[in-house]
Amino acid sequence: MPRLALYALAVCVLTVVAAVVSFVQCQWIGVVWVLMAGLSSNMAWFYLRRAKAERQRQQQTAGA
């Protein structure tokens, strides 16, 4: 798994926890945490897909 994807996934988990804590404490800043969780999950997905495409590209060039 690419390192950037792991970092983005860790940030996603931490922002979800921060959002839950904020909403439990009735703070509206939790909305910002939810938005950041969405952004970081998209980044993790992007880096995973990019690494998968790179592996496939390397396999095609090695097999040809």
mmCIF file of the N, C-alpha and C atoms, coordinates in Angstrom:
data_MODEL
# 
_entry.id   MODEL 
# 
loop_
_atom_site.group_PDB 
_atom_site.id 
_atom_site.type_symbol 
_atom_site.label_atom_id 
_atom_site.label_alt_id 
_atom_site.label_comp_id 
_atom_site.label_asym_id 
_atom_site.label_entity_id 
_atom_site.label_seq_id 
_atom_site.pdbx_PDB_ins_code 
_atom_site.Cartn_x 
_atom_site.Cartn_y 
_atom_site.Cartn_z 
_atom_site.occupancy 
_atom_site.B_iso_or_equiv 
_atom_site.pdbx_formal_charge 
_atom_site.auth_seq_id 
_atom_site.auth_comp_id 
_atom_site.auth_asym_id 
_atom_site.auth_atom_id 
_atom_site.pdbx_PDB_model_num 
ATOM 1   N N  . MET A 1 1  ? 0.854   -1.176 0.000   1.00 0.00 ? 1  MET A N  1 
ATOM 2   C CA . MET A 1 1  ? 0.000   0.000  0.000   1.00 0.00 ? 1  MET A CA 1 
ATOM 3   C C  . MET A 1 1  ? 0.893   1.230  0.000   1.00 0.00 ? 1  MET A C  1 
ATOM 4   N N  . PRO A 1 2  ? 0.601   2.211  -0.844  1.00 0.00 ? 2  PRO A N  1 
ATOM 5   C CA . PRO A 1 2  ? 1.437   3.410  -0.904  1.00 0.00 ? 2  PRO A CA 1 
ATOM 6   C C  . PRO A 1 2  ? 1.397   4.203  0.416   1.00 0.00 ? 2  PRO A C  1 
ATOM 7   N N  . ARG A 1 3  ? 2.508   4.797  0.697   1.00 0.00 ? 3  ARG A N  1 
ATOM 8   C CA . ARG A 1 3  ? 2.631   5.536  1.955   1.00 0.00 ? 3  ARG A CA 1 
ATOM 9   C C  . ARG A 1 3  ? 1.657   6.710  2.032   1.00 0.00 ? 3  ARG A C  1 
ATOM 10  N N  . LEU A 1 4  ? 1.475   7.434  0.916   1.00 0.00 ? 4  LEU A N  1 
ATOM 11  C CA . LEU A 1 4  ? 0.545   8.569  0.929   1.00 0.00 ? 4  LEU A CA 1 
ATOM 12  C C  . LEU A 1 4  ? -0.887  8.115  1.181   1.00 0.00 ? 4  LEU A C  1 
ATOM 13  N N  . ALA A 1 5  ? -1.244  6.960  0.668   1.00 0.00 ? 5  ALA A N  1 
ATOM 14  C CA . ALA A 1 5  ? -2.586  6.438  0.916   1.00 0.00 ? 5  ALA A CA 1 
ATOM 15  C C  . ALA A 1 5  ? -2.763  6.094  2.395   1.00 0.00 ? 5  ALA A C  1 
ATOM 16  N N  . LEU A 1 6  ? -1.736  5.554  3.006   1.00 0.00 ? 6  LEU A N  1 
ATOM 17  C CA . LEU A 1 6  ? -1.818  5.250  4.441   1.00 0.00 ? 6  LEU A CA 1 
ATOM 18  C C  . LEU A 1 6  ? -1.953  6.515  5.273   1.00 0.00 ? 6  LEU A C  1 
ATOM 19  N N  . TYR A 1 7  ? -1.196  7.547  4.915   1.00 0.00 ? 7  TYR A N  1 
ATOM 20  C CA . TYR A 1 7  ? -1.308  8.821  5.635   1.00 0.00 ? 7  TYR A CA 1 
ATOM 21  C C  . TYR A 1 7  ? -2.700  9.414  5.473   1.00 0.00 ? 7  TYR A C  1 
ATOM 22  N N  . ALA A 1 8  ? -3.220  9.383  4.262   1.00 0.00 ? 8  ALA A N  1 
ATOM 23  C CA . ALA A 1 8  ? -4.550  9.933  4.023   1.00 0.00 ? 8  ALA A CA 1 
ATOM 24  C C  . ALA A 1 8  ? -5.608  9.128  4.777   1.00 0.00 ? 8  ALA A C  1 
ATOM 25  N N  . LEU A 1 9  ? -5.440  7.823  4.837   1.00 0.00 ? 9  LEU A N  1 
ATOM 26  C CA . LEU A 1 9  ? -6.378  6.984  5.575   1.00 0.00 ? 9  LEU A CA 1 
ATOM 27  C C  . LEU A 1 9  ? -6.308  7.275  7.073   1.00 0.00 ? 9  LEU A C  1 
ATOM 28  N N  . ALA A 1 10 ? -5.114  7.488  7.586   1.00 0.00 ? 10 ALA A N  1 
ATOM 29  C CA . ALA A 1 10 ? -4.961  7.832  9.005   1.00 0.00 ? 10 ALA A CA 1 
ATOM 30  C C  . ALA A 1 10 ? -5.617  9.181  9.305   1.00 0.00 ? 10 ALA A C  1 
ATOM 31  N N  . VAL A 1 11 ? -5.434  10.138 8.417   1.00 0.00 ? 11 VAL A N  1 
ATOM 32  C CA . VAL A 1 11 ? -6.073  11.446 8.598   1.00 0.00 ? 11 VAL A CA 1 
ATOM 33  C C  . VAL A 1 11 ? -7.588  11.298 8.550   1.00 0.00 ? 11 VAL A C  1 
ATOM 34  N N  . CYS A 1 12 ? -8.078  10.453 7.668   1.00 0.00 ? 12 CYS A N  1 
ATOM 35  C CA . CYS A 1 12 ? -9.516  10.222 7.564   1.00 0.00 ? 12 CYS A CA 1 
ATOM 36  C C  . CYS A 1 12 ? -10.071 9.669  8.870   1.00 0.00 ? 12 CYS A C  1 
ATOM 37  N N  . VAL A 1 13 ? -9.409  8.682  9.424   1.00 0.00 ? 13 VAL A N  1 
ATOM 38  C CA . VAL A 1 13 ? -9.872  8.092  10.686  1.00 0.00 ? 13 VAL A CA 1 
ATOM 39  C C  . VAL A 1 13 ? -9.843  9.126  11.810  1.00 0.00 ? 13 VAL A C  1 
ATOM 40  N N  . LEU A 1 14 ? -8.773  9.896  11.873  1.00 0.00 ? 14 LEU A N  1 
ATOM 41  C CA . LEU A 1 14 ? -8.674  10.910 12.931  1.00 0.00 ? 14 LEU A CA 1 
ATOM 42  C C  . LEU A 1 14 ? -9.728  12.000 12.792  1.00 0.00 ? 14 LEU A C  1 
ATOM 43  N N  . THR A 1 15 ? -10.026 12.401 11.557  1.00 0.00 ? 15 THR A N  1 
ATOM 44  C CA . THR A 1 15 ? -11.044 13.440 11.379  1.00 0.00 ? 15 THR A CA 1 
ATOM 45  C C  . THR A 1 15 ? -12.443 12.913 11.695  1.00 0.00 ? 15 THR A C  1 
ATOM 46  N N  . VAL A 1 16 ? -12.684 11.646 11.423  1.00 0.00 ? 16 VAL A N  1 
ATOM 47  C CA . VAL A 1 16 ? -13.987 11.069 11.793  1.00 0.00 ? 16 VAL A CA 1 
ATOM 48  C C  . VAL A 1 16 ? -14.131 11.050 13.310  1.00 0.00 ? 16 VAL A C  1 
ATOM 49  N N  . VAL A 1 17 ? -13.078 10.676 13.998  1.00 0.00 ? 17 VAL A N  1 
ATOM 50  C CA . VAL A 1 17 ? -13.116 10.686 15.467  1.00 0.00 ? 17 VAL A CA 1 
ATOM 51  C C  . VAL A 1 17 ? -13.326 12.113 15.979  1.00 0.00 ? 17 VAL A C  1 
ATOM 52  N N  . ALA A 1 18 ? -12.635 13.070 15.391  1.00 0.00 ? 18 ALA A N  1 
ATOM 53  C CA . ALA A 1 18 ? -12.798 14.461 15.808  1.00 0.00 ? 18 ALA A CA 1 
ATOM 54  C C  . ALA A 1 18 ? -14.216 14.962 15.535  1.00 0.00 ? 18 ALA A C  1 
ATOM 55  N N  . ALA A 1 19 ? -14.807 14.537 14.429  1.00 0.00 ? 19 ALA A N  1 
ATOM 56  C CA . ALA A 1 19 ? -16.180 14.934 14.121  1.00 0.00 ? 19 ALA A CA 1 
ATOM 57  C C  . ALA A 1 19 ? -17.158 14.357 15.135  1.00 0.00 ? 19 ALA A C  1 
ATOM 58  N N  . VAL A 1 20 ? -16.968 13.100 15.487  1.00 0.00 ? 20 VAL A N  1 
ATOM 59  C CA . VAL A 1 20 ? -17.863 12.476 16.465  1.00 0.00 ? 20 VAL A CA 1 
ATOM 60  C C  . VAL A 1 20 ? -17.753 13.181 17.805  1.00 0.00 ? 20 VAL A C  1 
ATOM 61  N N  . VAL A 1 21 ? -16.534 13.451 18.229  1.00 0.00 ? 21 VAL A N  1 
ATOM 62  C CA . VAL A 1 21 ? -16.336 14.143 19.511  1.00 0.00 ? 21 VAL A CA 1 
ATOM 63  C C  . VAL A 1 21 ? -16.960 15.530 19.467  1.00 0.00 ? 21 VAL A C  1 
ATOM 64  N N  . SER A 1 22 ? -16.794 16.237 18.368  1.00 0.00 ? 22 SER A N  1 
ATOM 65  C CA . SER A 1 22 ? -17.363 17.583 18.247  1.00 0.00 ? 22 SER A CA 1 
ATOM 66  C C  . SER A 1 22 ? -18.884 17.552 18.299  1.00 0.00 ? 22 SER A C  1 
ATOM 67  N N  . PHE A 1 23 ? -19.479 16.601 17.597  1.00 0.00 ? 23 PHE A N  1 
ATOM 68  C CA . PHE A 1 23 ? -20.938 16.529 17.611  1.00 0.00 ? 23 PHE A CA 1 
ATOM 69  C C  . PHE A 1 23 ? -21.480 16.086 18.962  1.00 0.00 ? 23 PHE A C  1 
ATOM 70  N N  . VAL A 1 24 ? -20.762 15.223 19.653  1.00 0.00 ? 24 VAL A N  1 
ATOM 71  C CA . VAL A 1 24 ? -21.201 14.806 20.992  1.00 0.00 ? 24 VAL A CA 1 
ATOM 72  C C  . VAL A 1 24 ? -21.171 15.994 21.942  1.00 0.00 ? 24 VAL A C  1 
ATOM 73  N N  . GLN A 1 25 ? -20.199 16.886 21.752  1.00 0.00 ? 25 GLN A N  1 
ATOM 74  C CA . GLN A 1 25 ? -20.094 18.072 22.594  1.00 0.00 ? 25 GLN A CA 1 
ATOM 75  C C  . GLN A 1 25 ? -20.945 19.225 22.072  1.00 0.00 ? 25 GLN A C  1 
ATOM 76  N N  . CYS A 1 26 ? -21.779 18.952 21.063  1.00 0.00 ? 26 CYS A N  1 
ATOM 77  C CA . CYS A 1 26 ? -22.682 19.951 20.471  1.00 0.00 ? 26 CYS A CA 1 
ATOM 78  C C  . CYS A 1 26 ? -21.930 21.147 19.895  1.00 0.00 ? 26 CYS A C  1 
ATOM 79  N N  . GLN A 1 27 ? -20.829 20.893 19.242  1.00 0.00 ? 27 GLN A N  1 
ATOM 80  C CA . GLN A 1 27 ? -20.073 21.945 18.574  1.00 0.00 ? 27 GLN A CA 1 
ATOM 81  C C  . GLN A 1 27 ? -20.242 21.788 17.066  1.00 0.00 ? 27 GLN A C  1 
ATOM 82  N N  . TRP A 1 28 ? -20.536 22.884 16.397  1.00 0.00 ? 28 TRP A N  1 
ATOM 83  C CA . TRP A 1 28 ? -20.779 22.845 14.963  1.00 0.00 ? 28 TRP A CA 1 
ATOM 84  C C  . TRP A 1 28 ? -19.503 22.730 14.146  1.00 0.00 ? 28 TRP A C  1 
ATOM 85  N N  . ILE A 1 29 ? -18.352 22.817 14.781  1.00 0.00 ? 29 ILE A N  1 
ATOM 86  C CA . ILE A 1 29 ? -17.091 22.650 14.064  1.00 0.00 ? 29 ILE A CA 1 
ATOM 87  C C  . ILE A 1 29 ? -16.975 21.227 13.521  1.00 0.00 ? 29 ILE A C  1 
ATOM 88  N N  . GLY A 1 30 ? -17.806 20.334 14.018  1.00 0.00 ? 30 GLY A N  1 
ATOM 89  C CA . GLY A 1 30 ? -17.832 18.964 13.521  1.00 0.00 ? 30 GLY A CA 1 
ATOM 90  C C  . GLY A 1 30 ? -18.138 18.889 12.039  1.00 0.00 ? 30 GLY A C  1 
ATOM 91  N N  . VAL A 1 31 ? -18.872 19.872 11.521  1.00 0.00 ? 31 VAL A N  1 
ATOM 92  C CA . VAL A 1 31 ? -19.167 19.909 10.088  1.00 0.00 ? 31 VAL A CA 1 
ATOM 93  C C  . VAL A 1 31 ? -17.875 20.033 9.292   1.00 0.00 ? 31 VAL A C  1 
ATOM 94  N N  . VAL A 1 32 ? -16.954 20.849 9.772   1.00 0.00 ? 32 VAL A N  1 
ATOM 95  C CA . VAL A 1 32 ? -15.662 21.013 9.097   1.00 0.00 ? 32 VAL A CA 1 
ATOM 96  C C  . VAL A 1 32 ? -14.889 19.703 9.140   1.00 0.00 ? 32 VAL A C  1 
ATOM 97  N N  . TRP A 1 33 ? -14.948 19.007 10.263  1.00 0.00 ? 33 TRP A N  1 
ATOM 98  C CA . TRP A 1 33 ? -14.264 17.723 10.382  1.00 0.00 ? 33 TRP A CA 1 
ATOM 99  C C  . TRP A 1 33 ? -14.841 16.699 9.407   1.00 0.00 ? 33 TRP A C  1 
ATOM 100 N N  . VAL A 1 34 ? -16.156 16.717 9.232   1.00 0.00 ? 34 VAL A N  1 
ATOM 101 C CA . VAL A 1 34 ? -16.781 15.793 8.278   1.00 0.00 ? 34 VAL A CA 1 
ATOM 102 C C  . VAL A 1 34 ? -16.295 16.093 6.865   1.00 0.00 ? 34 VAL A C  1 
ATOM 103 N N  . LEU A 1 35 ? -16.219 17.368 6.510   1.00 0.00 ? 35 LEU A N  1 
ATOM 104 C CA . LEU A 1 35 ? -15.727 17.742 5.182   1.00 0.00 ? 35 LEU A CA 1 
ATOM 105 C C  . LEU A 1 35 ? -14.276 17.318 4.990   1.00 0.00 ? 35 LEU A C  1 
ATOM 106 N N  . MET A 1 36 ? -13.468 17.487 6.027   1.00 0.00 ? 36 MET A N  1 
ATOM 107 C CA . MET A 1 36 ? -12.072 17.054 5.930   1.00 0.00 ? 36 MET A CA 1 
ATOM 108 C C  . MET A 1 36 ? -11.970 15.529 5.824   1.00 0.00 ? 36 MET A C  1 
ATOM 109 N N  . ALA A 1 37 ? -12.856 14.808 6.497   1.00 0.00 ? 37 ALA A N  1 
ATOM 110 C CA . ALA A 1 37 ? -12.864 13.351 6.387   1.00 0.00 ? 37 ALA A CA 1 
ATOM 111 C C  . ALA A 1 37 ? -13.190 12.931 4.957   1.00 0.00 ? 37 ALA A C  1 
ATOM 112 N N  . GLY A 1 38 ? -14.138 13.602 4.344   1.00 0.00 ? 38 GLY A N  1 
ATOM 113 C CA . GLY A 1 38 ? -14.473 13.298 2.960   1.00 0.00 ? 38 GLY A CA 1 
ATOM 114 C C  . GLY A 1 38 ? -13.313 13.571 2.023   1.00 0.00 ? 38 GLY A C  1 
ATOM 115 N N  . LEU A 1 39 ? -12.648 14.668 2.224   1.00 0.00 ? 39 LEU A N  1 
ATOM 116 C CA . LEU A 1 39 ? -11.504 15.016 1.384   1.00 0.00 ? 39 LEU A CA 1 
ATOM 117 C C  . LEU A 1 39 ? -10.376 13.997 1.560   1.00 0.00 ? 39 LEU A C  1 
ATOM 118 N N  . SER A 1 40 ? -10.067 13.649 2.778   1.00 0.00 ? 40 SER A N  1 
ATOM 119 C CA . SER A 1 40 ? -8.964  12.710 3.003   1.00 0.00 ? 40 SER A CA 1 
ATOM 120 C C  . SER A 1 40 ? -9.303  11.303 2.512   1.00 0.00 ? 40 SER A C  1 
ATOM 121 N N  . SER A 1 41 ? -10.568 10.899 2.600   1.00 0.00 ? 41 SER A N  1 
ATOM 122 C CA . SER A 1 41 ? -10.923 9.582  2.072   1.00 0.00 ? 41 SER A CA 1 
ATOM 123 C C  . SER A 1 41 ? -10.811 9.572  0.548   1.00 0.00 ? 41 SER A C  1 
ATOM 124 N N  . ASN A 1 42 ? -11.174 10.674 -0.093  1.00 0.00 ? 42 ASN A N  1 
ATOM 125 C CA . ASN A 1 42 ? -10.997 10.764 -1.545  1.00 0.00 ? 42 ASN A CA 1 
ATOM 126 C C  . ASN A 1 42 ? -9.525  10.722 -1.925  1.00 0.00 ? 42 ASN A C  1 
ATOM 127 N N  . MET A 1 43 ? -8.684  11.359 -1.132  1.00 0.00 ? 43 MET A N  1 
ATOM 128 C CA . MET A 1 43 ? -7.249  11.334 -1.408  1.00 0.00 ? 43 MET A CA 1 
ATOM 129 C C  . MET A 1 43 ? -6.704  9.916  -1.250  1.00 0.00 ? 43 MET A C  1 
ATOM 130 N N  . ALA A 1 44 ? -7.136  9.206  -0.213  1.00 0.00 ? 44 ALA A N  1 
ATOM 131 C CA . ALA A 1 44 ? -6.673  7.829  -0.018  1.00 0.00 ? 44 ALA A CA 1 
ATOM 132 C C  . ALA A 1 44 ? -7.107  6.955  -1.190  1.00 0.00 ? 44 ALA A C  1 
ATOM 133 N N  . TRP A 1 45 ? -8.347  7.104  -1.624  1.00 0.00 ? 45 TRP A N  1 
ATOM 134 C CA . TRP A 1 45 ? -8.854  6.331  -2.756  1.00 0.00 ? 45 TRP A CA 1 
ATOM 135 C C  . TRP A 1 45 ? -8.060  6.644  -4.020  1.00 0.00 ? 45 TRP A C  1 
ATOM 136 N N  . PHE A 1 46 ? -7.767  7.930  -4.231  1.00 0.00 ? 46 PHE A N  1 
ATOM 137 C CA . PHE A 1 46 ? -6.998  8.340  -5.409  1.00 0.00 ? 46 PHE A CA 1 
ATOM 138 C C  . PHE A 1 46 ? -5.607  7.711  -5.407  1.00 0.00 ? 46 PHE A C  1 
ATOM 139 N N  . TYR A 1 47 ? -4.911  7.766  -4.285  1.00 0.00 ? 47 TYR A N  1 
ATOM 140 C CA . TYR A 1 47 ? -3.563  7.220  -4.218  1.00 0.00 ? 47 TYR A CA 1 
ATOM 141 C C  . TYR A 1 47 ? -3.564  5.699  -4.375  1.00 0.00 ? 47 TYR A C  1 
ATOM 142 N N  . LEU A 1 48 ? -4.584  5.033  -3.855  1.00 0.00 ? 48 LEU A N  1 
ATOM 143 C CA . LEU A 1 48 ? -4.678  3.581  -4.042  1.00 0.00 ? 48 LEU A CA 1 
ATOM 144 C C  . LEU A 1 48 ? -4.910  3.235  -5.514  1.00 0.00 ? 48 LEU A C  1 
ATOM 145 N N  . ARG A 1 49 ? -5.805  3.957  -6.164  1.00 0.00 ? 49 ARG A N  1 
ATOM 146 C CA . ARG A 1 49 ? -6.074  3.693  -7.580  1.00 0.00 ? 49 ARG A CA 1 
ATOM 147 C C  . ARG A 1 49 ? -4.870  4.007  -8.443  1.00 0.00 ? 49 ARG A C  1 
ATOM 148 N N  . ARG A 1 50 ? -4.150  5.072  -8.098  1.00 0.00 ? 50 ARG A N  1 
ATOM 149 C CA . ARG A 1 50 ? -2.963  5.437  -8.867  1.00 0.00 ? 50 ARG A CA 1 
ATOM 150 C C  . ARG A 1 50 ? -1.878  4.368  -8.732  1.00 0.00 ? 50 ARG A C  1 
ATOM 151 N N  . ALA A 1 51 ? -1.707  3.834  -7.528  1.00 0.00 ? 51 ALA A N  1 
ATOM 152 C CA . ALA A 1 51 ? -0.708  2.786  -7.321  1.00 0.00 ? 51 ALA A CA 1 
ATOM 153 C C  . ALA A 1 51 ? -1.107  1.510  -8.064  1.00 0.00 ? 51 ALA A C  1 
ATOM 154 N N  . LYS A 1 52 ? -2.391  1.193  -8.065  1.00 0.00 ? 52 LYS A N  1 
ATOM 155 C CA . LYS A 1 52 ? -2.857  0.012  -8.781  1.00 0.00 ? 52 LYS A CA 1 
ATOM 156 C C  . LYS A 1 52 ? -2.625  0.174  -10.287 1.00 0.00 ? 52 LYS A C  1 
ATOM 157 N N  . ALA A 1 53 ? -2.920  1.340  -10.820 1.00 0.00 ? 53 ALA A N  1 
ATOM 158 C CA . ALA A 1 53 ? -2.702  1.592  -12.249 1.00 0.00 ? 53 ALA A CA 1 
ATOM 159 C C  . ALA A 1 53 ? -1.214  1.524  -12.590 1.00 0.00 ? 53 ALA A C  1 
ATOM 160 N N  . GLU A 1 54 ? -0.379  2.010  -11.700 1.00 0.00 ? 54 GLU A N  1 
ATOM 161 C CA . GLU A 1 54 ? 1.068   1.970  -11.927 1.00 0.00 ? 54 GLU A CA 1 
ATOM 162 C C  . GLU A 1 54 ? 1.572   0.528  -11.934 1.00 0.00 ? 54 GLU A C  1 
ATOM 163 N N  . ARG A 1 55 ? 1.072   -0.300 -11.019 1.00 0.00 ? 55 ARG A N  1 
ATOM 164 C CA . ARG A 1 55 ? 1.456   -1.718 -11.000 1.00 0.00 ? 55 ARG A CA 1 
ATOM 165 C C  . ARG A 1 55 ? 1.034   -2.417 -12.283 1.00 0.00 ? 55 ARG A C  1 
ATOM 166 N N  . GLN A 1 56 ? -0.178  -2.140 -12.744 1.00 0.00 ? 56 GLN A N  1 
ATOM 167 C CA . GLN A 1 56 ? -0.646  -2.749 -13.987 1.00 0.00 ? 56 GLN A CA 1 
ATOM 168 C C  . GLN A 1 56 ? 0.198   -2.296 -15.169 1.00 0.00 ? 56 GLN A C  1 
ATOM 169 N N  . ARG A 1 57 ? 0.564   -1.033 -15.181 1.00 0.00 ? 57 ARG A N  1 
ATOM 170 C CA . ARG A 1 57 ? 1.398   -0.506 -16.257 1.00 0.00 ? 57 ARG A CA 1 
ATOM 171 C C  . ARG A 1 57 ? 2.770   -1.168 -16.256 1.00 0.00 ? 57 ARG A C  1 
ATOM 172 N N  . GLN A 1 58 ? 3.336   -1.386 -15.077 1.00 0.00 ? 58 GLN A N  1 
ATOM 173 C CA . GLN A 1 58 ? 4.633   -2.045 -14.978 1.00 0.00 ? 58 GLN A CA 1 
ATOM 174 C C  . GLN A 1 58 ? 4.540   -3.496 -15.409 1.00 0.00 ? 58 GLN A C  1 
ATOM 175 N N  . GLN A 1 59 ? 3.458   -4.174 -15.073 1.00 0.00 ? 59 GLN A N  1 
ATOM 176 C CA . GLN A 1 59 ? 3.291   -5.563 -15.482 1.00 0.00 ? 59 GLN A CA 1 
ATOM 177 C C  . GLN A 1 59 ? 3.144   -5.675 -17.006 1.00 0.00 ? 59 GLN A C  1 
ATOM 178 N N  . GLN A 1 60 ? 2.464   -4.726 -17.592 1.00 0.00 ? 60 GLN A N  1 
ATOM 179 C CA . GLN A 1 60 ? 2.295   -4.753 -19.053 1.00 0.00 ? 60 GLN A CA 1 
ATOM 180 C C  . GLN A 1 60 ? 3.606   -4.507 -19.760 1.00 0.00 ? 60 GLN A C  1 
ATOM 181 N N  . THR A 1 61 ? 4.424   -3.596 -19.257 1.00 0.00 ? 61 THR A N  1 
ATOM 182 C CA . THR A 1 61 ? 5.702   -3.316 -19.907 1.00 0.00 ? 61 THR A CA 1 
ATOM 183 C C  . THR A 1 61 ? 6.689   -4.454 -19.658 1.00 0.00 ? 61 THR A C  1 
ATOM 184 N N  . ALA A 1 62 ? 6.604   -5.107 -18.498 1.00 0.00 ? 62 ALA A N  1 
ATOM 185 C CA . ALA A 1 62 ? 7.516   -6.221 -18.212 1.00 0.00 ? 62 ALA A CA 1 
ATOM 186 C C  . ALA A 1 62 ? 7.105   -7.458 -19.005 1.00 0.00 ? 62 ALA A C  1 
ATOM 187 N N  . GLY A 1 63 ? 5.805   -7.633 -19.234 1.00 0.00 ? 63 GLY A N  1 
ATOM 188 C CA . GLY A 1 63 ? 5.338   -8.792 -19.953 1.00 0.00 ? 63 GLY A CA 1 
ATOM 189 C C  . GLY A 1 63 ? 5.490   -8.679 -21.465 1.00 0.00 ? 63 GLY A C  1 
ATOM 190 N N  . ALA A 1 64 ? 5.654   -7.459 -21.962 1.00 0.00 ? 64 ALA A N  1 
ATOM 191 C CA . ALA A 1 64 ? 5.751   -7.278 -23.418 1.00 0.00 ? 64 ALA A CA 1 
ATOM 192 C C  . ALA A 1 64 ? 7.135   -7.484 -23.946 1.00 0.00 ? 64 ALA A C  1 
# 
